[in-house]
């Protein structure tokens, strides 16, 4: 058994032009209404991906307390973020869409009917899961997919992040990375062809090898019941060459900038990444953002997609009374009591954030 563990998908980073406008859409439409942090600072450690300069930024990490990962809504404040100069297709290299889980896909369709829904109907993926695709107002592709894996139940139609779709250039090479290193060891499906449920998307009428991965072992860790199960779906274009989504751009520019995992034991992970041939490209050591503290690091998948790891050491439970939880004082593999995780929801934003 490895000495480090993934506790779940903590968040997907979204580069945007206006942090509060973006958060408001995700709060009101997808229920990401609980902020873990809301902070303006300098991204001083990301120099390999920010043009060799420390860049100022404003970021909000927001959760949906029904379960799933969150979104790190990330905005440059020292420069104007740029978008890709080409139309991103499913097989382009990087994170092409984020999956959010729905309790009832028909209800989610109804709730989001005023948004830019790309799918002409509720569709089925190769495992017969009901889903549909839409764009957020900022050009980011989103999949709503039906799920039975929930931490909590509220009136909102959907939960948090269930996974991502990632374009790759060499499926077998990428499978080794995601299965062997990141322990997404279970193949849900592995099919090649033209897929009916993709046809309404940019590049959706092309031929792909499409592999959906999940994990056979139940996640452990303080917040693992909240993060829940997750998927990573890989797409290799078979009749065109995928382009890097962040070609000639910086990390933090517009789009999905990284996939972040909450983990236990950063030191052991560092050693395993070195042995695997994917060394840390960024290594924070201990950090303290005031409201949250821990360690973070970044590696690249075989096509340069950024994977972030965060070892959470301190997290705010109820900011109003100064209640912060220091996870170093307890077993890191043991989940927190459900009532304590639910207490994060007391920070919920019920009114527009902008």
QUITAKA-V873224 format. One record per helix or strand of 2 or more residues. SS is the DSSP state (helix for helix, strand for strand). FROM is the first residue (numbers start at 1). TO is the last residue. If there is no record, write none. Layout:
ss:SS from:FROM to:TO
ss:SS from:FROM to:TO
This chain:
ss:strand from:5 to:15
ss:helix from:19 to:30
ss:strand from:34 to:43
ss:helix from:47 to:49
ss:strand from:55 to:63
ss:strand from:69 to:76
ss:strand from:93 to:102
ss:helix from:105 to:111
ss:strand from:116 to:117
ss:strand from:123 to:124
ss:strand from:130 to:135
ss:strand from:141 to:146
ss:strand from:158 to:168
ss:helix from:171 to:181
ss:strand from:186 to:193
ss:helix from:196 to:198
ss:strand from:208 to:214
ss:helix from:224 to:227
ss:strand from:231 to:237
ss:strand from:255 to:264
ss:helix from:266 to:276
ss:strand from:282 to:288
ss:strand from:292 to:300
ss:strand from:306 to:318
ss:helix from:319 to:321
ss:strand from:323 to:326
ss:helix from:327 to:329
ss:helix from:338 to:347
